Amino acid sequence: MTSTNNDTAAVVTNASPAPLPRSGGAWARDLGDQYSKIARTSTDPQQAEANAAEARTYYDIADRMDRAISDTGQPGEEHKP
């Protein structure tokens, strides 16, 4: 039983800290960027349009979240043009 406790302690000690959550709509903007990149590189026009639509959806979510946060006076990440 002692080895199990020592193994657990080693894992906890060596674990890296969890990343901090992204504030505002940054996470949605990141997804929008990924869908936009896929849309630009797609060779299938239908897939390109579908991915572009997803990108627009996530950019809209990010903008709405950023506006909601700024309305409450809480810090959020700035929109990158």
Secondary structure by P-SEA (a helix, b strand, c coil): caaaaaaaaaaaaaccccccccccaaaaaaaaaaaaaaaaacccaaaaaaaaaaaaaaaaaaaaaaaaaaaacbbbbcccc
